[in-house]
Amino acid sequence: MQNSKLYSILESFNKYEQNRLRKFLISPYFNKNEALVKLFDVLVNHVNAKVQEEIQKEGLWFEIYPQNSYDDILFRKNCSDLLKLIESFLAQQVYEENPIHQSNYLIEAVAKRKLERLYKSTMRNARRMTEQQFYKTANYYLSQYLVEKNYYDLMELEHDRTTKRNVEEILNNLDRFFIAEKLRFSCSVLSQISMVSHEYKLLLMEEIISHVEKYDFEDVPPIAIYYQIFLTNVNSESTEHYFNLIKLLDKYGDLFPRNEAEFIYQAALNYCMKKINQGYLDFMKEYFNLVNVLLEKEFLMTDGELSPWHFRNIVGVALRLGNYSWTEKFIEKFKTYLPEIMRENAVSYSLATLYFYQKDYSKVIQQLQTVEYDDLTYNLNSKSILLHTYYEMDEVEPLYSLMDSFRTYLNRHKDFSAAKRIHYTNLIKFTKQLTKTLPGDQKAIDKLKKEVELAEPKGIASITWLKEKIAELES
């Protein structure tokens, strides 16, 4: 039973939720089968007692039907019926938490029953609720659309052909919802394909972008923000879109719930990181300042946890700005907020990076040898740091061995985007050329600089480090 869907769902409930669910089950409106309440009580007692031994179906049966012989068909039916009731309870909780949905369903019910005396009051309440919504996400405009649509249906029932219909309000709100959602999911796709090589067909995007460019949607927060995020992805060379996004976040950032705000701010952070990786070092300070604001607001936390990718990037930027003491304190303070399953990886990698900047190379190798990195991005970055370390230590044999295994790793993992594979392949290629270039050999150095310059538009991982090493050969 412990492996069943029913048991696993009950395990997810806390004591308060268990009590609410039991009240739901004993209500004759929802359930008339007392055996299901008994089954629930027995299972919850097992869950709360954290019983280790496997729960047998026959044992449960006799706790519910002590006088009857075991009936497997009936037992399975009871489990299935209880599961359906729990699913109904979960749906009911969401319904009760959303008064706007309730008001819209009430309008439908009033219209269906033609309760004319309730028309005005239900519409007034529905409009008041939608207008009082604090968050201005795409769903805000969906709520407005549903209210106006229901009002239209009520007007149709009154057979008043002379009053102007609210068609413009209906369509405007529907358009805002549709455009905002198309932009939001398109931004999500663009963010994903920058990391992995998946293909998506995004229909109507050219028409939507053209429409947004033609009309002013700056007073519609989700459209204004996601439009700028979209532009930072498709036209990343222009920094104008990023700074427009920051202005909009200052204006509208608090009008999104935490989970959506996290994605929006992450888009701004990702753009900064992309520019940093392209060698635009001014964006390191931009990134660092934005991070400090978000940490102060606890906006980088999701359900009390800090993303390992946030953690890694914050450490990397702070170190490149020379904030070693800040970084050490940050790792110590926020490591406990990392998801436990990835904590050891994130902390080990971050400490290795800190030691690298402090030029304590033996500790770098020690840290990177203690953890096996399952995450592809962590694996790429740890291999890069190890490559840098072997170069700095002049450990030629380990360096060449690592470059061979690194190249094999890139070729073996087909999930990497083509751009990312090029970035790291270029790093390996130019690091190998560094090892073959003698200090002071200006002709060879100029040749290497020229090749790096030609390859840079396609991307080179650790480009700043690479340029620093080339400069050292000249001095």
Buried (B, 14 or more C-beta within 10 A) or exposed (E): BEEBEBBEBBBEBEEEBBEBBBEBBEEEEEBEBEBBBBBBBBBBEBBEEEEEEEBEEEEBBEBBBEEEEEEEEBBEEBBEBBBEBBEEBBEEBEEEEBBBBBBBEBBBEBBEEEEEEBBEEBBEBBBEBBEEBEBBBBBBBBBBBBBBBBBBEBBEEEEEEEEEBBEEBBEBBBBBBBBBBBBBEBBBBBBEBBBEEEEEEEEEBEEBBEBBEEEEBBEBBBBBBBBBBBBBBEEBEEBEBBEBBBEBBEEBBEBBEEEBBBBBBBBBBBBBBBBBBBEEEEBBEBBBEBBEEBBEEEBBBEEEBBBBBBBBBBBBBBBBBEBEEBBBEBBEEBBEBBEEEBBBBBBBBBBBBBBBBBEEBEBBBBBBEEBEBEBBBBBBBBBBBBBBBBBBBEBEEBBBEBBEEBBEBBEEBEEBBEEBBBBBBBBBBBBBBBBEBEEEBEEBBEEBBEBBEEBBEEBBBBBBBBBEBBEEBEE
